[in-house]
């Protein structure tokens, strides 16, 4: 998050005058700015060198087109993951059938045929953009969606753990449920690792 212009100008002028960062930080907090606001304002400027004034550091930026690409990539990944899970569950149902066997394979296959190339194409495109322009790695949309993806994956893993414990204590954990939960766990871990790798290059 970028600092307000007035605060940013003050920090720039103070650094240019040779005042230390710790002194600036303390003065800002004494004036009512929060520690996070003071730190963000200081982080936006590099220390002056010689006759050069403080240099501004790169700040996160994004465009509507960029937001569209990352949002579509995120949506495509959700659709792919959802339907991989559905196909896996359908296969488990067929291998260990109960009284009711849901049939989702055709729709899941159709969704995967459409959305898997979309996801791969957008991923390769955004990967190329970040390699060509390092500023793209600081995209707030990219970082936000990456963190949301990790949050959903971790939340799913916690839900799986709760389900395993609850059904085991209730003697309701059969082979079919265990296989479904194991499949969902693997998918969730892979999704979490994918978004972690995405954020690691920010």
LUMROVO-611531 format. One line per field, with one value per residue: residue in three letters; residue number from 1; chain; x, y, z negated of N, C-alpha, C, O in turn. Coordinates in steps of 0.001 Angstrom, whole numbers, plus 524288, in hexadecimal, padded with zeros to 5 digits. Layout:
% residues N
rest	[Ala;...]
nr	[NUM;...]
kette	[A;...]
n.east	[X;...]
n.north	[Y;...]
n.up	[Z;...]
ca.east	[X;...]
ca.north	[Y;...]
ca.up	[Z;...]
c.east	[X;...]
c.north	[Y;...]
c.up	[Z;...]
o.east	[X;...]
o.north	[Y;...]
o.up	[Z;...]
***
This chain:
% residues 202
rest	[Unk;Unk;Unk;Unk;Unk;Unk;Unk;Unk;Unk;Unk;Unk;Unk;Unk;Unk;Unk;Unk;Unk;Unk;Unk;Unk;Unk;Unk;Unk;Unk;Unk;Unk;Unk;Unk;Unk;Unk;Unk;Unk;Unk;Unk;Unk;Unk;Unk;Unk;Unk;Unk;Unk;Unk;Unk;Unk;Unk;Unk;Unk;Unk;Unk;Unk;Unk;Unk;Unk;Unk;Unk;Unk;Unk;Unk;Unk;Unk;Unk;Unk;Unk;Unk;Unk;Unk;Unk;Unk;Unk;Unk;Unk;Unk;Unk;Unk;Unk;Unk;Unk;Unk;Unk;Unk;Unk;Unk;Unk;Unk;Unk;Unk;Unk;Unk;Unk;Unk;Unk;Unk;Unk;Unk;Unk;Unk;Unk;Unk;Unk;Unk;Unk;Unk;Unk;Unk;Unk;Unk;Unk;Unk;Unk;Unk;Unk;Unk;Unk;Unk;Unk;Unk;Unk;Unk;Unk;Unk;Unk;Unk;Unk;Unk;Unk;Unk;Unk;Unk;Unk;Unk;Unk;Unk;Unk;Unk;Unk;Unk;Unk;Unk;Unk;Unk;Unk;Unk;Unk;Unk;Unk;Unk;Unk;Unk;Unk;Unk;Unk;Unk;Unk;Unk;Unk;Unk;Unk;Unk;Unk;Unk;Unk;Unk;Unk;Unk;Unk;Unk;Unk;Unk;Unk;Unk;Unk;Unk;Unk;Unk;Unk;Unk;Unk;Unk;Unk;Unk;Unk;Unk;Unk;Unk;Unk;Unk;Unk;Unk;Unk;Unk;Unk;Unk;Unk;Unk;Unk;Unk;Unk;Unk;Unk;Unk;Unk;Unk]
nr	[1;2;3;4;5;6;7;8;9;10;11;12;13;14;15;16;17;18;19;20;21;22;23;24;25;26;27;28;29;30;31;32;33;34;35;36;37;38;39;40;41;42;43;44;45;46;47;48;49;50;51;52;53;54;55;56;57;58;59;60;61;62;63;64;65;66;67;68;69;70;71;72;73;74;75;76;77;78;79;80;81;82;83;84;85;86;87;88;89;90;91;92;93;94;95;96;97;98;99;100;101;102;103;104;105;106;107;108;109;110;111;112;113;114;115;116;117;118;119;120;121;122;123;124;125;126;127;128;129;130;131;132;133;134;135;136;137;138;139;140;141;142;143;144;145;146;147;148;149;150;151;152;153;154;155;156;157;158;159;160;161;162;163;164;165;166;167;168;169;170;171;172;173;174;175;176;177;178;179;180;181;182;183;184;185;186;187;188;189;190;191;192;193;194;195;196;197;198;199;200;201;202]
kette	[A;A;A;A;A;A;A;A;A;A;A;A;A;A;A;A;A;A;A;A;A;A;A;A;A;A;A;A;A;A;A;A;A;A;A;A;A;A;A;A;A;A;A;A;A;A;A;A;A;A;A;A;A;A;A;A;A;A;A;A;A;A;A;A;A;A;A;A;A;A;A;A;A;A;A;A;A;A;A;A;A;A;A;A;A;A;A;A;A;A;A;A;A;A;A;A;A;A;A;A;A;A;A;A;A;A;A;A;A;A;A;A;A;A;A;A;A;A;A;A;A;A;A;A;A;A;A;A;A;A;A;A;A;A;A;A;A;A;A;A;A;A;A;A;A;A;A;A;A;A;A;A;A;A;A;A;A;A;A;A;A;A;A;A;A;A;A;A;A;A;A;A;A;A;A;A;A;A;A;A;A;A;A;A;A;A;A;A;A;A;A;A;A;A;A;A;A;A;A;A;A;A]
n.east	[8034F;80284;807DB;8011F;80190;8050D;80A24;811B9;8178C;81BA7;8223B;8295F;82E06;83254;83994;8400D;84445;84B23;847EC;846B0;840B6;83BFE;83A25;8331D;82AFB;827D3;82498;81C33;81537;813B0;80E13;804B6;80390;8021C;80A0C;80AE1;8081C;8102D;818AB;8164A;816F8;8218F;825F9;82423;82BDC;83923;8459A;84C8A;857AD;863DA;86359;859DA;84BF4;84263;83E51;832BD;82C8F;8281F;81A46;80E9D;8061B;7FB25;7F2E3;7E643;7E580;7ED44;7E930;7E06B;7E4DF;7E9D9;7E14C;7DB15;7E1FA;7E26A;7D7E6;7D71A;7DE08;7D8BB;7CFC7;7D47D;7D940;7D06E;7CAE9;7D209;7D23D;7C7C1;7C783;7CEA5;7C93F;7C08D;7C536;7C89C;7BEF3;7BB63;7C280;7C133;7B5CD;7A9EA;79C75;798E1;79DC6;7A3BB;7A3C6;7ACC1;7B465;7B42C;7B17B;7B983;7C240;7C038;7C101;7CB85;7D074;7CE77;7D1F5;7DBFE;7E3DB;7E264;7E5A9;7F040;7F43D;7F2B7;7F8CF;802EF;803C4;80323;80BC0;813BB;812C0;815D4;82014;82459;8228B;825A8;81FAE;8158C;814CF;8126B;8080F;7FC56;7F2D8;7F610;7FBAD;7F3E5;7EC61;7F2AB;7F487;7EA3B;7E7F2;7EEFF;7EAD8;7E0D2;7E3D3;7E928;7E112;7DA60;7E05B;7E061;7D5C3;7D4E3;7DB0B;7D4F9;7CBE6;7CFB0;7D29E;7C8F7;7C23B;7C7AE;7C73D;7BCB5;7BB7C;7B97B;7BFE2;7C23A;7C7F1;7C5F5;7C3C7;7CD45;7D436;7D073;7D25C;7DD2A;7DFF3;7DC4B;7E2C4;7ECBE;7EB4D;7E95C;7F2D8;7F984;7F54C;7F73A;8023A;803FB;80040;806DE;81069;80E46;80D99;8177F;81DBD;81BDE]
n.north	[7FB5D;80878;81437;81FCD;82B95;834C3;830EC;82AB9;83258;837CA;83050;82EC2;838CF;83959;83118;834D9;83D37;8385F;8338E;8290E;81C60;8179A;81FFA;825AA;81E70;81DE8;82848;82907;821CB;8269C;82EF8;82AAB;8238D;8162B;80ACD;8041A;80AAF;811F5;80B61;807E1;8114B;813CA;80B2E;80D40;81360;813E6;81530;8215A;8236A;828BE;83413;83206;8325D;82C29;82029;81BC5;80FAE;80473;80337;7FBB6;7F969;7F929;7F579;7F646;7EEBA;7E7AE;7E46B;7DF3C;7D69B;7D11D;7CEFD;7C8B4;7C062;7BCB6;7B9B3;7B1F9;7AA91;7A79B;7A2D0;79A7F;794E8;79273;78BBC;783CB;77F6C;77C3D;774B8;76D82;76A87;765EA;75D61;75817;755C0;74E82;74678;743BA;7420C;747B8;7480F;7505D;755E8;7609A;766B5;76D3C;76E09;770AA;77B7A;77F80;77CA5;7828A;78CC3;78CB1;78B6E;79514;79CC1;799F6;79BB8;7A694;7A9E4;7A65F;7AC03;7B68F;7B663;7B48F;7BD8C;7C5DA;7C309;7C4BF;7CF86;7D306;7CFFE;7D602;7E020;7E4B4;7EAD6;7E762;7DF41;7E399;7E581;7E923;7E3BA;7D9CD;7D69C;7D70D;7CF9B;7C6C7;7C57B;7C412;7BAAB;7B3E9;7B4BB;7B025;7A5FD;7A2B5;7A3BC;79C1C;7931C;7934C;791B6;78798;7820D;78372;77E29;773E8;77167;772D1;76B70;76257;76197;76002;75676;75614;75689;751CA;74A0C;74ED1;7596D;75BEC;75B04;762F1;76BC4;76B0D;76CC5;77714;77BF6;77ADB;780D0;78AAD;78CB9;78D4A;7960F;79DB3;79D93;7A0D9;7AB53;7AF2E;7AE9D;7B5E2;7BF30;7BF85;7C3FC;7CE63]
n.up	[80000;8038C;7FDEA;7F8E5;800A5;7FB9A;7F2B2;7F776;7FCC1;7F449;7EFA3;7F7C5;7F84B;7EE58;7EE69;7F642;7F111;7EAB3;7E19B;7D8BF;7DAAF;7D208;7CB5B;7D183;7D210;7C782;7C5D0;7CCAC;7C850;7BEB5;7C224;7C46B;7CC7A;7D038;7CD0A;7D598;7DDEC;7DD76;7DF90;7E9A7;7EF20;7EDD6;7F2B6;7FCF3;800D4;80493;7FE21;7FF1F;8077B;807C7;80F50;8132D;8121A;8095E;80EB9;814F1;811FE;8195F;81A5C;817BE;8228C;82B69;83649;83CB7;8447C;8418D;837EF;83B9A;840F8;838C0;83244;838C9;83A09;82FBD;82E52;83622;8321C;828F6;82D52;832B8;82A6F;82460;82B15;82D01;82320;822D5;82AE2;826B1;81D99;8222A;826F2;81E12;81996;820C5;81FA7;8154F;812FF;80DD9;809BF;80FDD;81B11;81FC2;82C4F;83297;839AE;844A6;84532;83F2C;84511;84E00;849F0;846F4;8509C;85514;84DA5;849FE;85223;85282;8488E;8489F;85120;84DB1;844C1;848BB;84EA7;84723;8415C;84879;84972;83F6E;83F6D;8473D;843BD;837FB;8317B;83276;82BA0;82248;82246;81C50;81DAB;820EB;81801;81041;81405;813EA;8092B;805CB;80ADD;805BC;7FBAB;7FCEE;7FF8B;7F663;7EF2C;7F2FE;7F103;7E624;7E47E;7E883;7E158;7D852;7DB6D;7DC9F;7D24B;7CD1D;7D23D;7D03E;7C553;7C492;7C8D2;7D386;7DBD9;7E742;7F1D6;7FB8E;7F924;7F46C;7FCDB;80368;7FD2B;7FC80;806EC;80832;80110;805AC;80EC8;80A51;8053C;80DE8;812EE;80B55;80B62;81593;81587;80DFC;81313;81AD2;814FC;81129;8187F;8182B]
ca.east	[80000;805AC;806D5;7FECD;80564;80747;80DCA;8160F;81AD1;81E78;8266F;82D4B;830E2;8355F;83E13;8437F;846EB;84EEA;845BF;84698;83B9B;839AB;8382C;82E71;826E3;825EA;821D1;8172D;811C3;8124B;80A41;7FFBD;80397;802EB;80F26;80A9B;8082E;81576;81C20;81519;81906;8273F;82775;8235F;83065;83E72;848E5;84F82;85D2F;866BF;86016;854C8;847BC;8401B;83BF3;82DE8;82CB0;82382;81595;80AE2;80274;7F832;7EF4B;7E16C;7E6A0;7F03E;7E57F;7DD1A;7E7D5;7EAAA;7DC35;7D998;7E579;7E0A9;7D2EE;7D81E;7E061;7D490;7CC8F;7D798;7D9D4;7CB45;7C953;7D59A;7D028;7C2D5;7C8DC;7D0F7;7C512;7BD57;7C824;7C86E;7B9AB;7BADF;7C5C6;7BEF9;7B08C;7A5DB;7974E;79838;7A2A2;7A2F7;7A660;7AE7B;7B90D;7B3C5;7B1CF;7BEC8;7C5CC;7BF3A;7C34A;7D134;7D21B;7CE2F;7D4B2;7E181;7E71D;7E1FD;7E91C;7F5B7;7F59F;7F325;7FD47;807B1;803E1;80485;81121;81725;8128D;818EC;825A4;825EF;82220;82598;81B95;810BD;814BC;81055;80284;7F8FF;7EEF5;7F8D7;7FCF2;7EEFF;7EA27;7F621;7F379;7E4FB;7E863;7F16F;7E722;7DCD2;7E63E;7EA1D;7DBF5;7D87A;7E34B;7DE62;7D0A7;7D5C4;7DCD9;7D06E;7C871;7D21A;7D235;7C37A;7C007;7CA4D;7C4FB;7B750;7BBBB;7B6FB;7C401;7C2DF;7CC09;7C48C;7C48F;7D2DB;7D6A8;7CEDD;7D52C;7E2AC;7E05D;7DBA3;7E778;7F0F5;7EA1C;7E9FA;7F87C;7FBB1;7F38E;7FA21;8079C;803E6;7FFDE;80B9C;8145A;80CD2;80EED;81D24;82065;819F9]
ca.north	[80000;80D35;81808;824B1;82EFC;83860;82DF2;82929;836FC;838F7;82C73;82FF8;83D83;83830;82DF8;8384D;8408F;8353A;8319E;82359;819DF;8169D;82502;826D8;81AD1;81F8B;82D44;827F0;81F45;82A9C;83270;827F1;81F90;810E8;80882;80202;80F1B;81415;807A2;80803;8162C;81350;80725;80F3D;81689;811F9;81930;82481;82223;82D38;83894;8304A;83278;826F4;81DE0;818DC;80A1E;802C8;80241;7F858;7FBF7;7F56C;7F7A0;7F347;7EA2A;7E411;7E235;7DB91;7D1D6;7CE2F;7CD28;7C44C;7BC0C;7BAB8;7B70E;7AD37;7A6C0;7A5A1;79F39;795CB;79204;7907B;78768;77F70;77CFC;7799B;76FFB;769D3;76882;7627A;7587B;75569;753AC;749E1;74249;7422C;7444B;7478A;7479F;7547E;7573C;7653E;7666A;77284;76DB8;77362;78124;780B8;77C47;78714;79157;78C4A;78C51;79AAC;7A035;798A7;79EE5;7AC15;7AAB5;7A5BD;7B072;7BB4D;7B5CF;7B569;7C30B;7C91C;7C1A7;7C787;7D511;7D40E;7CF4B;7DA67;7E500;7E369;7EDDB;7E45B;7DBC0;7E675;7E6A0;7E80B;7DFC1;7D4C7;7D546;7D608;7CAA5;7C2AD;7C4AB;7C1DA;7B537;7B110;7B4A0;7AC41;7A0D0;7A179;7A30C;796FC;78F26;79342;78F2F;781FB;77FEE;78353;779FE;76ED9;7707E;77246;7667A;75E0D;76143;75E30;7516C;756B4;75746;74D1E;74A4E;75290;75EAE;75CA3;75BEC;76828;76F9E;76AC4;76F70;77CB1;77DC3;77B49;7854C;78F71;78D95;78F04;79B71;7A10A;79DEC;7A401;7B0DF;7B09F;7AF93;7BACA;7C391;7BF77;7C711;7D3D7]
ca.up	[80000;803DD;7F9CD;7FAC3;80330;7F7CA;7EF7B;7FAD6;7FDB3;7EF70;7EF09;7FBBC;7F6C7;7E9A6;7F003;7F931;7ED49;7E7DC;7DCA9;7D89E;7DB32;7CCE1;7C979;7D498;7D065;7C25B;7C657;7CF30;7C483;7BADC;7C49A;7C4F0;7D090;7CE21;7CE4A;7DAE4;7E18E;7DD7A;7E221;7EF3E;7F14D;7EDFD;7F67C;80242;8026A;8037E;7FBC0;802EE;8080B;809CC;81081;81519;80E3F;8087B;81361;813D8;81327;81C69;8175C;81A88;82619;82E8B;83A1F;83D29;847B6;83E4D;83425;83E75;841F5;833E5;83065;83C1E;838B0;82AAE;82F36;8391A;82E88;82597;83063;833B7;82580;822DE;82E75;82BF1;81E65;82432;82DCB;82301;81A3C;8255C;82786;818FB;81906;82419;81D86;8103D;81372;809D0;80C22;813B6;81DBB;82302;8315F;833CA;83CF7;849A5;84459;83D48;84984;85156;84764;84721;85605;85629;84A01;8493C;855A9;850FF;8440E;84A2B;8546B;84A89;8413B;84BCB;85044;842AB;83FEB;84C19;8481C;83AB9;840B2;84A80;840C9;83261;82EDD;83293;8271D;81DCA;82339;817C6;81F0F;820CE;81297;80D77;815B7;81206;80397;8054F;80C5A;80166;7F74B;7FE18;7FF37;7F0E0;7ECB4;7F4AD;7EE21;7E0C2;7E4B0;7E939;7DC4C;7D4D7;7DD42;7DB5B;7CCA1;7CBAD;7D420;7CD86;7C013;7C51D;7CB84;7D8A0;7DFC0;7EA71;7F5CB;7FF9D;7F70E;7F391;801F2;80527;7FA11;7FE02;80BF4;8074C;7FE56;80988;8121E;80733;8047A;812EF;813CE;807B1;80D4B;81A57;81429;80B25;81718;81D53;8118E;8101D;81C7C;8180A]
c.east	[80375;80417;8041A;80304;80810;80B5F;81294;819C6;81E0F;8231B;82ACA;830A4;83459;83A35;84206;8469A;84ACF;84CFE;84549;84118;838F1;83766;83328;829E0;82486;822C9;81C74;81351;81030;80E15;80503;7FF6F;8049C;80845;80F3E;80AD1;80D9F;81934;81B3E;81762;81EF7;82905;82705;8281B;8357A;841B1;84BDA;8553F;85FFF;8632F;85AAE;850AB;845BB;83D52;836FB;82E8C;827C9;81EED;811DB;80741;7FFA2;7F4AD;7EA6F;7E24A;7E983;7ECAE;7E205;7DFED;7E86E;7E588;7DA5B;7DCF5;7E3C8;7DB9F;7D3C2;7DA7B;7DC43;7D138;7CF7C;7D7FF;7D4B2;7C9E0;7CD10;7D3CA;7CB24;7C3DC;7CB34;7CCEA;7C19C;7C003;7C80F;7C31F;7B902;7BE09;7C3A1;7B968;7AD54;7A0A2;79692;79D81;7A1B0;7A614;7A7CF;7B2D3;7B899;7B441;7B735;7C2BD;7C51D;7C1AE;7C93E;7D34B;7D241;7D1F7;7DA74;7E50B;7E6F2;7E5B8;7EEDA;7F784;7F65A;7F7CB;80268;80837;8058A;80A0D;814FD;81747;8160A;81EBF;827B0;82616;82192;82154;81672;81051;81274;80A99;7FF41;7F4F5;7F166;7F9E6;7F80A;7ECB9;7ED8A;7F532;7EE0F;7E511;7EAD5;7EDBE;7E2FC;7DF04;7E720;7E4FF;7D99C;7DB3B;7E188;7D904;7D11C;7D773;7D852;7CCBE;7CA94;7D170;7CC8F;7C128;7C2A6;7C823;7BF6C;7B6FE;7B906;7BAF0;7C4D2;7C6FD;7CAE5;7C573;7CA5E;7D5AC;7D550;7D1CC;7DAF9;7E38C;7E003;7E066;7EBFA;7F020;7EB0E;7EFB5;7FAFB;7FA2E;7F690;7FFC2;807F0;803CA;80496;81003;81340;80EA2;814CD;8201A;81EAD;81E73]
c.north	[804D8;8110C;81CD1;8285E;8329D;835AB;82C63;82DB9;83857;83551;82D84;834AF;83C87;834F9;83149;83BDE;83D89;8333A;82BB0;82123;81906;81BA0;8266B;82371;81C85;8249B;82C81;8257A;82316;82E3F;82FC4;823F8;81A3E;80EE8;8066F;80661;8117A;8107E;8079A;80CE4;815F9;80F65;80907;81239;813D5;81670;81C3E;822EA;826C5;831E8;83713;830A2;82CF1;824FF;81AF4;81324;808A4;80185;7FECE;7FB8D;7F7CE;7F854;7F434;7EE4F;7E601;7E160;7DE2C;7D669;7CE8F;7CC0F;7C877;7BF80;7B982;7B79B;7B1ED;7A8FE;7A465;7A19D;79A23;7926D;78F7E;78B99;782CC;77C81;779EF;7748F;76BD3;76761;764B7;75D30;7555D;752F8;74EAD;74546;74036;74436;743CD;746ED;74B9F;755FE;75C08;764C2;76BE6;772A0;770FC;77946;782B4;7808D;780F8;78C04;79146;78D43;79225;79DC7;79ED4;79B9D;7A4B8;7AD40;7AA60;7AA64;7B575;7BB05;7B6D1;7BB20;7C692;7C7E8;7C475;7CD5B;7D652;7D359;7D3D6;7DF88;7E3B5;7E657;7EADA;7E0AC;7DE64;7E7D6;7E55A;7E3D1;7DA56;7D2FE;7D3F5;7D0BC;7C613;7C171;7C25F;7BC0D;7B1E3;7B091;7B070;7A6C1;79F2C;7A090;79DBE;7929B;78ED0;790AC;7894C;77F75;77F7A;77EE1;7749D;76D99;76F87;76D18;761C9;75D59;75F2F;758DC;751A0;7575B;75236;74E08;74E7F;7582B;75FD4;75DC3;76154;76C6D;76FAA;76D94;77556;77EFB;77E94;78017;78A67;790BB;78F96;794A9;79F33;7A1C4;7A140;7A9CD;7B2A9;7B1D0;7B4BA;7BF6D;7C3DF;7C2CF;7CCB6;7D784]
c.up	[80000;7FFA5;7FC1D;7FCC3;7FF42;7F464;7F2A5;7FBD8;7F8DE;7EEC0;7F2F2;7FA20;7F203;7EAFA;7F2FE;7F594;7E9F2;7E2A3;7DCF9;7D8CF;7D5EB;7CAA3;7CC5B;7D2DB;7CB2F;7C2AE;7C8DA;7CB5E;7C037;7BCF6;7C587;7C947;7CE16;7CFBC;7D3E4;7DEEF;7E1F3;7E06E;7E801;7F1CF;7F1C1;7F222;7FC19;8044C;800F3;8013D;7FFF2;802EF;80A88;80A99;81276;810CB;80D42;80D60;811F9;81552;81647;818CE;81A7D;81DF7;82941;83253;83A4E;84064;844A1;83A5C;836BF;83F5D;83D06;831BB;83399;83AF2;83390;82B50;83218;835A0;82AEB;82870;8315C;82ECD;823EA;82606;82E2E;82719;81F97;8272B;82A39;81F78;81D34;82616;82278;8181C;81C32;821FE;8185D;80FE9;80E7A;80C91;81078;815F6;8212C;8280F;83315;837DF;841E4;84904;84277;841B3;84D1B;84F0F;847B2;84CA8;8573A;852C3;84925;84D09;85454;84C7F;8459D;84D76;8514F;846D5;8441D;84D62;84BBD;840C8;84373;84AE7;8436F;83BB9;843EF;8477A;83B05;82F74;82EA9;82DE6;8224F;81E71;81E6B;818E4;81EC7;81B3F;80F7D;80EF0;813F5;80C4D;802AE;806B3;80818;7FCC2;7F823;7FD96;7F98E;7EE02;7EE21;7F1B9;7E878;7E081;7E554;7E416;7D875;7D64F;7DBE5;7D591;7CB07;7CD5F;7D17C;7C802;7C02F;7C7BB;7D0DB;7DCFC;7E2BF;7EEB1;7F9E3;7FDD4;7F64E;7F8B6;80411;80239;7FB66;80336;80B4F;8048A;8022C;80CFA;80F2F;80648;8097A;81422;81048;8098B;81240;81906;810FC;80F00;819EC;81A0F;81085;813FB;81C67;816FE]
o.east	[806FC;7FF95;804A6;80770;80CCA;80F88;816FA;81E89;8229C;82767;82F65;8356E;838B1;83E71;846BF;84AFF;84D81;85020;843B0;83D52;83433;83335;82F61;8257C;81FC1;81EC4;818A5;80EBB;80BCC;80AEE;80146;7FB7E;80796;80ABC;8132D;80D6C;80F72;81C7E;81EFA;81978;82129;82D00;82947;82860;8360A;840A0;84D7E;85763;85EAB;8605F;85757;851C7;8473F;83A59;836F2;830CA;823C6;81F9A;811E5;8058F;80185;7F39B;7EA6D;7E01A;7E855;7ED12;7E0CA;7DDA1;7E7A0;7E56E;7D84E;7DB04;7E3B9;7DB1A;7D16A;7D922;7DC50;7CFF5;7CD3A;7D72F;7D496;7C7E4;7CB75;7D3CD;7CA5E;7C163;7C9EE;7CD1A;7BFE9;7BD83;7C781;7C2C2;7B65F;7BC74;7C424;7B85A;7ADE0;7A068;793F5;7A131;79F0F;7AA6C;7A475;7B4B3;7BC40;7B71A;7B93F;7C62C;7C8F2;7C41F;7CBB4;7D76B;7D5B4;7D4DC;7DD82;7E8EF;7EAD6;7E896;7F1F9;7FBCB;7FA22;7FA68;805CF;80C82;808F2;80CBE;8190A;81B60;818DE;821FA;82C3A;8295E;81D7A;81F89;81350;80C05;810BE;80881;7FF5F;7F3C2;7EF12;7F91F;7F7FD;7EB49;7EB7E;7F516;7ED58;7E296;7E900;7ED88;7E1BB;7DC74;7E5F7;7E49D;7D728;7D8BE;7E139;7D7D5;7CE1D;7D58B;7D7DF;7CAB3;7C7AC;7CFE3;7CB6C;7BE68;7C029;7C750;7BD9A;7B2B6;7B695;7B97B;7C7B7;7C939;7CE66;7C7A8;7CC2D;7D922;7D8A9;7D384;7DD6F;7E762;7E313;7E1E6;7EEB3;7F3C5;7ED4F;7F142;7FE30;7FD5B;7F83E;801D6;80BB7;806DB;8061E;812F7;816DF;810EC;816D4;82488;81FD0;81DAB]
o.north	[80545;8112A;81DDA;82853;83372;837D6;82CB2;82D12;839D6;83708;82D35;83493;83E8E;835FA;830A5;83D62;83FD8;8315D;8298E;823B5;819A9;81B8D;8282B;8254F;81C8E;82524;82F06;826E9;822D4;83058;83247;82142;819D1;810FF;806ED;805D8;812D3;8124F;80756;80CA4;817C9;81028;806AC;81379;811BF;81AFE;81A01;82149;82878;83384;83A6E;82F55;82958;827DC;817F6;811E3;80B43;7FF11;7FEEB;7FFCF;7F368;7FCFA;7EFD1;7EA32;7E15D;7DCA8;7DA27;7D241;7C9D2;7C7C2;7C4B2;7BB1A;7B4B9;7B35C;7ADF5;7A467;79FB1;79D82;795EB;78DB1;78AF6;787C9;77E59;777B2;7759C;77092;76736;762B0;760C3;75916;75097;74E9B;74B09;740C2;73B96;747C4;74024;74575;74A81;7572F;75B91;762B2;76EE0;776CD;773CF;77BCD;786C7;783E6;78323;78F12;7954F;78FA4;793F9;7A111;7A23F;79DDB;7A77B;7B11C;7ADB6;7AC72;7B84E;7BEF1;7B99A;7BD49;7C9E7;7CB60;7C653;7CFD8;7DA36;7D5D1;7D559;7E2E3;7E1D3;7E48A;7EBA9;7DF23;7DBC2;7EAFF;7E0E8;7E0A9;7D6B5;7CE6F;7D039;7CDB0;7C1ED;7BCE3;7BF1C;7B8E0;7AD96;7AC7D;7AD81;7A345;79ABD;79D06;79B32;78ED2;78A8F;78DD1;78657;77B49;77B96;77C29;7712C;76946;76BF5;76A92;75DC4;758F2;75CDF;756EC;74DD3;7589A;74EC5;75245;7515F;75B50;76425;76118;763FB;77043;773CC;77068;7783E;7836F;78289;78310;78E0E;79546;7932B;797AF;7A35C;7A618;7A41E;7ACD9;7B735;7B58A;7B798;7C321;7C804;7C45A;7CFA0;7DC41]
o.up	[7FCC3;7FDFA;800C7;7FAE2;7FF8C;7F357;7F0BB;7FBCC;7F94A;7ED70;7F197;7FA8A;7F1A5;7E8EE;7F25B;7F6CF;7E6B3;7DF80;7E0F9;7D74B;7D56F;7C848;7C9F3;7D241;7CA8E;7C018;7C758;7CB39;7BE45;7BA00;7C738;7C9C9;7CA55;7D34C;7D69D;7E2F1;7E631;7E36E;7EB05;7F623;7F5A1;7F4B8;7FFA1;808EF;7FCA7;80259;803DF;7FEF2;80ED4;8070C;8134C;80C4D;81011;80FD7;80E36;81962;815E3;814B9;81F4C;81C84;829B8;831B1;83856;83F31;8450D;83986;8346B;83E9B;83D1A;82F94;8316E;83AE1;8331B;8291D;830B7;83619;829EE;82647;830E2;82EFD;8224E;823DE;82F07;826FB;81DA1;8261E;82AA6;81E6F;81B0E;825E3;8228B;8161F;81A7E;8227C;81729;80CD9;80B67;81124;8145A;8131E;8252C;8281D;834D4;83958;8433A;84BF3;843FF;8420D;84F0B;851DC;84895;84D4F;85A09;854BD;847B0;84B52;854EF;84C9E;8441C;84CAC;85224;845E3;8422A;84D77;84C64;83ED3;841A7;84B48;84378;83929;84370;84886;83956;82B5F;82B1A;82C60;81EAB;81B7C;81C95;81579;81CA6;819EF;80C76;80B82;812A6;80AC2;7FF38;80414;806F6;7FA39;7F48A;7FB7C;7F819;7EAC6;7EADF;7F01D;7E63F;7DCD2;7E301;7E2A5;7D5AA;7D2E9;7DA38;7D423;7C804;7CA56;7D09B;7C644;7BC62;7C8C2;7D282;7E165;7E10B;7EF12;7FB7F;800B9;7F767;7F8E6;80646;80490;7FB6F;803DA;80D9C;80590;801EF;80DF8;81159;80685;80956;8161B;81201;8094E;81305;81B22;8114A;80E4A;81B43;81C1A;80F2A;812EB;8200E;816BB]
***
